[in-house]
Amino acid sequence: MSLLSSIVSIFVVFSLFQHQFIPQIRAFDVSQQFLQIAKSDEVFEWMIGIRRRIHEHPELGYEEFETSRVIRDELDKLGIRYEFPVAVTGVVGFIGSGEPPFVAIRADMDALLMQIVNLLYVEMVEWEHKSKVPGKMHACGHDAHVTMLLGAAKILKDHSHLLKGTVVLVFQPAEEGGGGAIQVVDSGILENVKAIFGLHVSPALPLGQVSSRSGTLLAGSGFFEAVITGKGGHAAIPQHSIDPILAASNVVVSLQHLVSREADPLDSQVVTVAKFQGGGAFNVIPDSVTIGGTFRAFSKESFMQLKQRIEEVIIGQATVQRCNATVEFSSKDKPFFPAAINDNKLHEFFQSVAGNILGPTNVKTMLPLMGSEDFSVYQEVIPGYFYFLGMKAESNKKPASVHSPFFEVNEDILPFGAAMHASLVVNYLTELQGSETQSNEKHHDEL
């Protein structure tokens, strides 16, 4: 074969397959570019400043007025259009053409109540920017989540020419049990969104790694509270009383049998009694006891079976001990959440994009967790993908878990989250346009 023939053959092969290789090269370049921008001193310091401002002023679900103001101020400076209020304190921004297709990124905004020390709830981490609000703390990383989404917004605004559609920025209130995602969905603002992405910081996962899985990731969860009523009296003459503490104690033990003796060992479930309140004196049997807790399952069938049996056990055991019991489950403040189930196609897409940014060896597959997230509410109506982003530093120090008063955010995570957000949506819109173009061409050929 002559040299000219070889060159022609190479050109023909390249022409046939360039539509597969060139987008992959561009995706890699864009993702790496976004990470470098996010790591630049200007953007990194800007994100740190925002995160610390939010951390100093934590707010509980549907009370995130100052956090919302910070978000809106930054979006105004960036020239990003938004709608407010959504779900009381939420903010939803828009970047791109303003036309379909739409893809969303979500960050939660709310903080937590923390442990009592000298009758006050306090943050136990001693640093310059610790919580200035007694009783409240960003102990689950939501301050970092908001910051990373704002970081992505800054990158996307500067590269809006790459957006083949519209990116929807969802700053959601009340993830910690308040069902903020339900209100966002009910508002209708995500009606035309094709896909939604969300993340959570992970203190156990090394910095620069991500972890997730296809299919079921997190459990469905619910809360219960029961009041067991007897007849109070003197502790020295219990025969004249009907002891609700004894009845409640039997209830707690019996509830543990629901998982150990009634559930399939291969179908993970949890029932935990985390609240037990009754009596205030050493020598007085109280009139009533209040217990409460949570239950978790991966399937709706198992979840509803647990709910039914929890009520039956509480009422039945109370009756055996001559007491009465009332049981309450879902409420407006603590609604049920379904299991978080990642879309299979989005999983493949996520692995590709994350591999371009972090390297394939830093993209991990995890086992399902019994934790819950109201991101699952979005996944019931929109194809969605949720993942964990590592922030564990290279040290021998064991990081505190989320919801701990000793919880700390490694701020080096901020550029990774911002770049991941931006890369996922840019590449998603690009791939969506490419697949629609190929579909149209195929349809035209068939015609």
Secondary structure, DSSP 8 states (H G I E B T S, - for coil): --HHHHHHHHHHHHHHHHHHHHHHHHHHHHHHHHHHHHHSHHHHHHHHHHHHHHHHS---TT--HHHHHHHHHHHHHHT-EEEEEETTTEEEEEEESSSS-EEEEEEE---EE--EETTEE-----STT---STTEE--SSHHHHHHHHHHHHHHHHHTGGG-SSEEEEEEE---SSS-HHHHHHHHTTTTTEEEEEEEEEEEEEETT-EEE-SEEEE-EEEEEEEEEE-B-EETT-GGGSB-HHHHHHHHHHHHHHIIIIIS-TTS-EEEEEEEEE--SSTTEE-SEEEEEEEEEESSHHHHHHHHHHHHHHHHHHHHHTT-EEEEE---SSS--B--EEE-HHHHHHHHHHHHHHH-GGGEEE---BS---THHHHHTTS-EEEEEEEEE-SSS-----TT-TT----GGGHHHHHHHHHHHHHHHHHHHHHHHHHHHHHHHHH-
